[in-house]
Amino acid sequence: MSDPDRRKFLSIATCAIGGGVGLVSVAPVLRVILDPAGKETVTSPSAPLDLGPAARFVAGEPPRRVEVIAPVVKDAWTAARGVVLGAAWVTRIGPRPGDVDARSAICPHLGCGVGYDPAQNNYLCPCHDSRFALSGDVLSGPSERGLDALPVSVSADGRLLLTWERYKIGQATKERA
């Protein structure tokens, strides 16, 4: 083998070995970066959550703020129990057990916590003074839409079941987050 051929061979072999070592070291890094893409990394319950006996909500009484607590929330590494997902305003709107209305306690304007104003008998967001009727409709303020209704039902054994949903804030249309 002549000297130029030997140098060419060594140059190609060195590049091949270096490229192989580079690929071997880059592959795990790429896997870590690209693996989570498109995967659901945190799971929260999609099934209805038990908020207790529906009988504790009486027609004609003001709305009651109820914390929505998930029994288990999982991510890729761990599971947490008893996680507070948020809060809902629950009202009995009629005499039958299923006549219950639930509204998210999150303001759709900027995500502040919404309270109940007993003097005005409506909901109030203290951040930008948005007011909402008991039906959830916007009465005043900068909020682009009313309070988000949450799916709620009463089970056969009289338990209030609420499905927790989060919606994008700062827009006029109700879109799941």
C-alpha positions as CSV (number, residue, x, y, z in Angstrom):
1,M,0.0,0.0,0.0
2,S,1.4,3.3,-1.0
3,D,1.7,6.2,1.4
4,P,-1.2,8.3,-0.1
5,D,-3.5,5.3,-0.2
6,R,-2.6,4.5,3.4
7,R,-3.3,8.1,4.5
8,K,-6.6,8.1,2.6
9,F,-7.6,4.8,4.3
10,L,-6.6,6.1,7.8
11,S,-8.5,9.3,7.1
12,I,-11.7,7.4,6.1
13,A,-11.3,4.9,9.0
14,T,-10.9,7.8,11.5
15,C,-13.9,9.6,10.2
16,A,-16.0,6.4,10.2
17,I,-15.0,5.6,13.8
18,G,-15.5,9.2,15.0
19,G,-18.9,9.3,13.2
20,G,-19.9,6.0,14.8
21,V,-18.9,7.2,18.3
22,G,-20.8,10.5,17.6
23,L,-24.0,8.7,16.6
24,V,-23.8,6.4,19.6
25,S,-23.5,9.5,21.9
26,V,-26.1,11.6,20.1
27,A,-28.8,8.8,19.9
28,P,-29.7,8.9,23.6
29,V,-29.8,12.7,23.6
30,L,-32.1,12.7,20.6
31,R,-34.3,10.1,22.2
32,V,-34.6,12.1,25.4
33,I,-35.5,15.2,23.4
34,L,-37.9,13.7,20.9
35,D,-39.5,10.9,23.0
36,P,-42.0,13.1,25.0
37,A,-43.2,14.9,21.8
38,G,-46.8,14.0,21.2
39,K,-47.2,12.0,24.4
40,E,-49.6,12.8,27.2
41,T,-47.2,13.3,30.1
42,V,-49.7,14.1,32.8
43,T,-53.0,12.3,33.2
44,S,-55.9,13.8,35.2
45,P,-59.1,12.0,35.6
46,S,-61.6,12.1,32.8
47,A,-64.2,10.2,34.7
48,P,-66.7,12.1,36.8
49,L,-65.5,12.9,40.3
50,D,-67.7,12.4,43.4
51,L,-68.4,15.7,45.2
52,G,-70.5,14.2,47.9
53,P,-74.2,13.9,48.5
54,A,-76.4,16.0,46.2
55,A,-78.9,16.6,49.0
56,R,-76.5,19.1,50.6
57,F,-77.4,21.5,47.7
58,V,-80.8,23.0,48.3
59,A,-82.9,24.9,45.8
60,G,-83.0,28.6,46.5
61,E,-79.8,28.7,48.5
62,P,-76.8,30.7,47.1
63,P,-74.1,28.8,45.1
64,R,-71.7,26.8,47.1
65,R,-68.0,26.7,46.2
66,V,-66.7,23.1,46.1
67,E,-63.1,22.1,45.6
68,V,-62.6,19.5,42.9
69,I,-60.1,16.9,44.1
70,A,-58.7,14.1,41.9
71,P,-58.2,10.8,43.6
72,V,-55.0,10.2,41.6
73,V,-53.0,12.3,39.1
74,K,-50.1,10.5,37.3
75,D,-47.2,11.6,35.3
76,A,-44.3,9.7,33.7
77,W,-42.5,9.2,37.1
78,T,-45.0,9.3,40.0
79,A,-48.6,9.3,41.1
80,A,-50.0,11.9,43.4
81,R,-53.2,11.3,45.5
82,G,-55.8,13.9,46.6
83,V,-54.7,16.6,44.1
84,V,-56.9,19.8,44.0
85,L,-57.7,20.4,40.4
86,G,-59.6,23.6,41.0
87,A,-63.0,24.7,42.2
88,A,-66.6,24.8,41.0
89,W,-69.6,26.8,42.0
90,V,-72.6,24.4,42.4
91,T,-76.2,25.5,42.6
92,R,-79.5,23.5,42.8
93,I,-81.6,25.2,40.1
94,G,-84.8,23.1,40.6
95,P,-86.7,20.7,42.8
96,R,-85.5,17.4,41.2
97,P,-82.2,15.8,42.3
98,G,-80.7,16.3,38.8
99,D,-81.5,20.0,38.7
100,V,-77.9,21.0,39.5
101,D,-75.7,23.6,37.7
102,A,-71.9,23.7,38.1
103,R,-69.7,26.5,36.9
104,S,-65.9,26.7,36.9
105,A,-64.5,29.1,39.5
106,I,-61.8,30.1,37.0
107,C,-62.4,33.4,35.2
108,P,-62.3,32.9,31.4
109,H,-60.7,36.3,31.0
110,L,-57.3,35.7,32.6
111,G,-57.8,32.7,34.9
112,C,-58.3,34.5,38.2
113,G,-60.4,32.8,40.9
114,V,-64.1,33.9,40.8
115,G,-66.0,34.5,44.0
116,Y,-69.7,34.8,44.8
117,D,-71.0,38.3,45.8
118,P,-74.0,37.7,48.0
119,A,-74.9,41.5,48.0
120,Q,-75.3,41.4,44.2
121,N,-76.3,37.7,44.0
122,N,-73.8,37.1,41.2
123,Y,-70.2,36.0,40.6
124,L,-67.3,38.4,40.7
125,C,-63.8,38.2,39.4
126,P,-61.7,40.6,41.6
127,C,-58.9,40.9,39.1
128,H,-60.6,43.0,36.5
129,D,-64.1,43.4,38.0
130,S,-65.9,41.0,35.6
131,R,-69.4,40.1,36.9
132,F,-71.3,37.0,35.9
133,A,-75.0,36.1,36.4
134,L,-75.8,32.8,38.3
135,S,-76.4,31.3,34.8
136,G,-72.8,32.1,34.0
137,D,-73.5,34.9,31.5
138,V,-71.2,38.0,31.5
139,L,-72.9,41.0,33.1
140,S,-70.0,43.4,33.0
141,G,-66.2,43.6,32.7
142,P,-63.6,42.6,30.1
143,S,-64.4,38.8,30.1
144,E,-64.8,37.6,26.5
145,R,-67.3,34.8,27.6
146,G,-69.3,33.6,30.5
147,L,-68.3,31.2,33.2
148,D,-67.7,27.8,31.8
149,A,-70.4,25.2,32.6
150,L,-69.0,21.9,33.9
151,P,-70.8,18.6,33.2
152,V,-72.6,17.5,36.4
153,S,-75.0,14.7,37.2
154,V,-76.5,12.9,40.2
155,S,-75.9,9.2,40.5
156,A,-78.6,6.6,41.4
157,D,-77.5,6.6,45.0
158,G,-77.8,10.5,45.2
159,R,-74.1,11.4,44.8
160,L,-73.1,14.6,42.9
161,L,-70.7,13.7,40.0
162,L,-68.8,16.4,38.3
163,T,-66.5,16.0,35.3
164,W,-63.6,18.5,35.6
165,E,-62.6,20.3,32.4
166,R,-60.2,23.2,31.8
167,Y,-60.7,25.7,29.0
168,K,-58.4,28.2,27.3
169,I,-58.6,31.6,28.8
170,G,-58.6,35.0,27.1
171,Q,-60.8,34.0,24.1
172,A,-64.5,34.3,23.2
173,T,-64.9,30.6,22.3
174,K,-65.0,27.8,24.8
175,E,-62.0,25.5,23.8
176,R,-60.6,22.8,26.0
177,A,-57.1,23.5,27.2
